[in-house]
Structure formats: C-alpha cells, structure tokens
Amino acid sequence: MKLSILFYSGLLSVLLLAGCDSLRQEVEPKGITREGEKLVVTCFISPQDTVLVALVTRSLPVLGTADPILTPTSVRDATVTLSDGSQTITMTSTIGRLPLIAYDYRADAREMPIIVGKTYTLTVSVPDGRQVTARCTVPGPVPIDQVVLDSSITNEFGLTTKNYHARLRWRDPAGQPNYYRVAGDNEYTYRSQYVPTPGGPVKDTLIKTRSGWTFNNGSTTTDIGRDGQEIVSQRARLAIAYSWINGQQQVSRPTGPINAYLLSVDENYYRYHDSVERQNEVGGNPFAEPVPIQTNVQGGLGCFGAYNQARASVTFR
C-alpha cells in the first residue's frame, strides 16, 4: 500500500511539472517589439508647496545589456520649465539624494505660486532634441470632518498583538468628480536595551520617532457613486514599534499629536498612485495580472499631478 501511495504521488508530481512546463513558451528576442529609451518625469504640485520639485530620469529598455541596478538613470542636462499660461519659470538642477537614480530640478514656490483652478504645463527637453510635456489642474481643498481612532487585538500563532487604527470622514463636494488620497503620521516611543561596555550592565534607552500610517487596502479613493455624500476612508494602521524585553513583547503606544492628511487630488495624481498601489499588491506573484502604471506625460513616462492638502491633528486618549 505504501509503495502504491508513493508511486501515485510521484506520478502526480510528474504530471504537475509537465503541466507547468506546457505553460512555458520560448520567445525569440527578435519577435519582441523594441521600445526605445524614454524620459521619465515625476512632479506633483500643491498650493502648500514651498519648493517645486521635478524628478527626471530615463527608462531602461527590456532588451539591452545595461545593468538596471548599476546603470545610472538620472538625467543631469535637461531643461525643465513650468508654465501657468502667462508666466514661465525654469527649474534649477540639483543633485538628488540618490544621484545614480534621480536628479532633482527645483524652484522656489514663490516664483510661481500654485493656485486652485489653474492649469500648469511642465516641459522637459534634453540636448538630443527629445521633449516631453504634461499638464494638470489644481483642485480645491476638502476639509476633514473627523478623525476616528480605535484599537484592536489580534492573536496569531499564539502571539497577542495590539494595533491602533485611524479613519477619516469628510463631506464630498457635489456636482463634480473628486479624487482623494489619505495619509497620516504619528509619534511613538519605544524602549531599547544595550550594553555600553563589554561585560557591563544592560541599560535602557527610550527612543522617540515619527512614521507614516500603513494602509492594507489602499490609500486612494474617488466619489464615484457617492457624489455629495459623506465618505469614510479605509482603515489605516498607525505607526508603532514591537520589541522584546526579557522575553516579553512590548508594543509602543502612539504619543503626541497624530496628524491626518486628506489630499484632494487631480485625476492624473489619482490614476498614477492607484495603479502603483495595485501593482505593489501584486508583489512577486508570477501568476498575477500585471498592472500598467498610468502616465500622462506626452512623449515619455511618469506623472505630473496636483493636490491640495487638508490637515487635522488629534491625540490618542
């Protein structure tokens, strides 16, 4: 009986492997459409900005010999201009925080204040003659009516964990399409143990830091089917720390002001970030349907979008 079970198990494994192999199809590189290198532009503007920043990089084609990790993608010799239809400013290039990957182009927001209802045009050109453009219109702000805080206790694999959560409530302006993104951050402290000298006593140190919220079901939403109604955001998990002290799990508690942000965004901003979030949810699943990243850059890739931020602060009691 055991031999029969082993035989059928082995046969099943062979059939499964053969079935998976049948899904594979060899593709000749010459049969793939070759997509040339493109300029990639990322820029988001807001009336709350003090500095206007545009990121300019270049794409790496799928077919090629360049190492995507070691090959610089930054574009250092671009001309970047921003126009509101009556005035045009040129943004100055600066070295970004990741010089191999990104190169910033900046301007003082006082040179061109970002105004609700205005349409702005971003133009990027490089010495080889390529030029890309994108446009966006700045939406008005939508105030936050309420920040709702709560907590929950979960038990997984025998480990009990406490989490803290937040939701935002607001009233959607009626008669127009609206797009939103929710964000937040909070302060928390946690205790860490260390040995200052070899063989010395163990000491405690209290560390205070601030981090952003985590959204399991996405941070973007629209008013489709809810025009003019109250909207409640997805539940966000507040930033806390988990540590082990003397074999016991210690969960930090949010302290100080908890900041909530409601971003009223234009359609370009929404579609770009929504597609990025959905692509992140796919992760490394090879069987998942790929999510194309939305772009509104004519002649290139990326996103030029606008948002208007409303803020509310509360304290966890």
Stockholm file with secondary structure:
# STOCKHOLM 1.0

chainA/1-317         MKLSILFYSGLLSVLLLAGCDSLRQEVEPKGITREGEKLVVTCFISPQDTVLVALVTRSLPVLGTADPILTPTSVRDATVTLSDGSQTITMTSTIGRLPLIAYDYRADAREMPIIVGKTYTLTVSVPDGRQVTARCTVPGPVPIDQVVLDSSITNEFGLTTKNYHARLRWRDPAGQPNYYRVAGDNEYTYRSQYVPTPGGPVKDTLIKTRSGWTFNNGSTTTDIGRDGQEIVSQRARLAIAYSWINGQQQVSRPTGPINAYLLSVDENYYRYHDSVERQNEVGGNPFAEPVPIQTNVQGGLGCFGAYNQARASVTFR
#=GR chainA/1-317 SS CHHHHHHHHHHHHHHHHHHHHHTCCCCCGGGSCCCCCCEEEEEEECTTCSEEEEEEEECCCSSSSCCTTTSCCBCCSCEEEEECSSCEEEEEEEECSSTTTCEEEEEETTTSCCCTTCEEEEEEECTTSCEEEEEEECCCCCCCCEEEEEEEEEEETTEEEEEEEEEEEEECCTTSCCEEEEEEEEEEEEEEEECSSTTCCCEEEEEEEEEECEESSCSEEECTTCTTSEEECCCEECCCCEEEETTEEEECCEEEEEEEEEEEECHHHHHHHHHHHHHHHHTTCTTSCCCCCCCCCBTSEEEEEEEEEEEEEEECC
#=GC SS_cons         CHHHHHHHHHHHHHHHHHHHHHTCCCCCGGGSCCCCCCEEEEEEECTTCSEEEEEEEECCCSSSSCCTTTSCCBCCSCEEEEECSSCEEEEEEEECSSTTTCEEEEEETTTSCCCTTCEEEEEEECTTSCEEEEEEECCCCCCCCEEEEEEEEEEETTEEEEEEEEEEEEECCTTSCCEEEEEEEEEEEEEEEECSSTTCCCEEEEEEEEEECEESSCSEEECTTCTTSEEECCCEECCCCEEEETTEEEECCEEEEEEEEEEEECHHHHHHHHHHHHHHHHTTCTTSCCCCCCCCCBTSEEEEEEEEEEEEEEECC
//
